[in-house]
Amino acid sequence: MSSTVWAAGGVLWRTSAPGKLEVAVVHRGRYDDWSLPKGKAHSGELMVSTAAREMTEETGFECRVGRELGVMRYALKSGTPKKVYYWSMESTGGRFVSNHETDDIQWLTIAGAQRTVSYDADRQILESFAAQPDPELHQFIVVRHAKAGRRSRFTGDDTARPLDAIGQIQADAMVPLLGLFGVRHLHAADRLRCVQTLAPLAQELRTDIVSEPLLTEEAYLADPDASYARLRELSVTGGRGHGVTAVCSQGRAIAPLLNRWADETGVELPASRNRKGSIWVLSLHGDRLVQADHLPSPLPGKSGH
């Protein structure tokens, strides 16, 4: 069997008036169909990056990425398997210009879009979007610090252990990746490696990183309730129109804190290994967690995701 074709796209949405939600569908002249914008991944590209790039290329609109909406798997006529990842994306400006992929766009209600699209797969993604409309949500990002070598091999104070060479590459990759989600506010546990993970983005945004002593592993072990309360407090500091908040912490604090939060709200966390440099994209309705998405690395894997 041929190797899998990887692709990504999403539901582009806007509020044209208070309470009036519209989503975009595009017409592809080559196929004479209406569909959600999507396209194939470039080599060495994360799926979420593919989704945002293809959205802008096919619609002309810039966007802010939100929650993951699902994955569609099917076989092409050739028999080659294809896997398409979808995200919700808020339009942040732009205008449609006919291009080699799409020659028309419609902004429709969700029901109108479901009637218009040509494929059941797109209708399923629209149903996923409609189940929790994104204008009601905001995102909160939790990052595990990038690679910093082994603790046993560092001779100084462990609070000052820096990122290693791979960790620096991961930190640099955080800049475009977290930018896709509209991150503007940065917080980090009181450890050098946590601060350094967000430092390139802080430099890009020309902003400071707020120190969070309650979110270190040691602070969590000493007072889990205080750490949990601080994480919950940070989760409502950002939001639509104000910029998304990201916090960088350590693995043995992140895992139990998110498990507790998920247990309290009935949200199922996707399977993950919580590797260094991994990212949690949490979607909230007010202060209530409604979805947790996991990006295992800021760097693409062999499959491009």
N, C-alpha and C positions, 0 to 999 in steps of 0.2 A: 504494500500500500504506500502511496506517495506521502511525503511528510505533510503535516498539518499546515494549513494556511491560517495565519493569525491576523485578526482584524479587530477594530474597536470603533465605537461611535457613541451615540447617546441621544437623550431627549433634551433639546435646547428649549428653554422656557423663558418667558418674560411676563410681567404684569403690565398690561397696556393701560389699565386704570385700576383704582383700588378695588380689590376683590375680583378682577377680571384676569384670569390666567390663560395664557396662550402658549402653545407648543408649535415647533416648526417641523414641517415635512417638506421634502425636496423632490423635485421631478428630475428623473434621469432620462434624457432624450434617447440615449443609446438603447435603453430597455423599455422606454415608454411606461415607466412605473413611478409610483409615489412611495417614498420610504423615509425612514429615519436616516439622518446623515451617518455615514460610517465609511471606513476604508482600511486598506491593508497596512500592517505595521512595516516600518522601515527596519533594516537590520540594526540591532543594538538600541532598540527603542522600547521603553516601558509601554505597556498597554494603555495606561491612563494618559501618557503623553501622546500616543497615537490617537486616542479618542479626541483630545483637545485640538490637536493639529488638524485632523480630518474635519472636525466640526467647523473650524475657521475656514479651511480651504473650500468646503462645499457650500457654506452659507454666507461667508463674508463677515460673520459676527465673531467678536472676541467673547470669551466665556470664562466663568469661574466654575471649576469642577465641584460637585457635591458628593452625593452618595452613589454607591454602585447599585445598578438596577438588575443585573443578571448576566448570564452567559448563555448564548445560543450555540448549539452544536448541530451541524448538518453536513451532508455530503454534497459536493458539487457534481455537476453532470459527469465529470471525468471520474468520479469516485473518490476524489481527494477530500479528506475531511477538512472542515473549516470550523473555526471557533471564533466567536465574536463577543467581545466584552462591551458592556454598555454602562454609561454613567449619566446621572442627571447633571445638566450644565446650565447655569444661569447666564443669560445674555448680558454682557456688560457694555455693548455698543457695537456699531458697525452698520453695514448695509449690504444687501445682496447684490452680487454682480454675477451674471451668467458666466459659467466657466466650462472647462472640458468635461467635468463630471456631472454638473447639474445646470439646468436651464430655467428653473422656476422654483419659487418657494411659496408656501402658504403658512400663515400663522392662524391656527385653529384652536378651538376648545379641545379638550382631551377627547370628548365624544366625537367631535368632528374629525379629529386626526385618526381615531380608530376606524371610522367609516371610510376614510380616504386612503390609508396605506394599503398597499397591494399584498402584503404578506402577513400571515398569522404570527410569525416571530416578532414582527414589529408591534402587533397588537398586544402580545404578551408583555413586551417591555413597557408599553404605555399603561397596561394594567398595573404593573409593578410601580410605576411612577405615581399613578392615581391613588394607590393604596395609602400613600403618605406624601401628599403634595409638598414639594420642596419649599415653596414660599413660607410654609409654616415652620421650617426647620432652620437650624444653623449648625455649622461644623465646629469641632474642637479636635485638635491634633495632638497625639501623644507619641513622642519619638524616643526610642531607645538609643542611647549614645552610640556613636560609631566606634569602630574597632580601636582598641587602645593597648594592644599587646596583653601579655599575661601579668596578672598581679604579682605572681611569684618571682617574676624576673625584674620587677621594678624595685629599686633599692631605696627610693625616697618615700616621703609621706604619700600614701595612696590617694589622698585627696587631690594631689598635684600630678597624678599620672596623666600624661598627655595622649592624644591620638597618635597612632602609628601611621605609616605611609598609606596603607589602605584606608584607614579611618579618615585621613585628610581628603582622599578621593571621594569617599562617601559624603563627607561634610560639604564638599563643593557641589556634589550632585543634589544635595538638599535644596539648593537655591532655585533651580528651575522647577523641581518637583513640588515643593511646598508653595511655590508661587502659583501653580495651577489651582490650588485651593484657596487662594486669596489670603494667605497668612500675612499678618501685619504686626502682631504682638507676640513677643518672644519671652519665654521663661525657661529657666534651667535649674536643675538641682545643683546644690552647692559643691560641685566637683568639676575640676578643670576639663575633663573629657566631655562632660555634658555641655558646658559652655562652649567649648571648641566645636562641637557638632553643629551648633547654630550660628557660630561666629561669621562664616561667609555670608549667610543670609542677612544677619544683622548689618554687616558692612554694606550689602546691596541695598537694604532698606534704609540705611542711615538711622538706625534706631539702637537702643540699648537692650541688653538681655537682663531681665529681672531675676535676681537670685532667689531660689526657693529652697531654703534649708530643710523644710519639712518633707521634701520629696526625695531625699537620699535613702538608700537602703537602710542605713543605720537609724535614721529618724523614723522610718516606717517600723522597724523592729521594736524601737523604744515606745512608740505611740501610734499604732495603726489608725486609730480613730482620728487623730489630728492630721495625719497624712491624707486620709480619705476625705476629710472635710475640706482640706485645702485644694485637692484635685477637683472636687465638686464645685468649689467656689470659683476656680479658674475657668471651669467649663462654661460659665455663663457670662464671662467678661467680654467675649466677642459677639459676633452676630452679623447678620446682613446689614450692610451699610457702614459697619464699624470695623471691618477687618477681622479675620479669623485669628484665634489664639493658638499658639503651639507651645508645648512644654516638653523639655527633654529630661528624661530621668534614667534610672537604672533598672535592669531586668528584674531583680528580686524585689523591687518596689512596684513596678508596672504590672506584672502578672497578677499578684494577689489583689491589688487595688481594682483592676478591671474585672477580675473574677467576682469580687464582692459587688461591684456596681451592676454587673450583668445579672447576678443572682437576684438582686433586689428589684430589678426592673423586668425580669423575665426575658431578657435579650440573649440570644444564643451567640456566643463568640465564635467566629470561624476558626478552624484548626490552624494553629501557627506554632512556630518554634521560637518566636520572640528573639530572633537573631539580632546582633548588634547592627544598628542602622535601620532596623525595621520601624514601620510607621503604622499607627492606628488612626483611622479617620472615624471619629465618633459623630453621629448625627443626633441632635437633640431637639425636642419640642419643649421649649422653655428650659426647665432643669431636668427633664425626663429623657433618659437615654432611650432611643428607639432603634438604632442600628449601629453596628460596629463593623467596619471594613478594615482589612489588614493588607498592607503592602510589605512583603518580606524584605525588600531591599530598595534603596534608591538607585541601585545599579541593575541593569537588565540581566536576566538569566539566559540560559541557552535557548529557551523558547521565546524570549523577547518579553516576558512578563515577570 
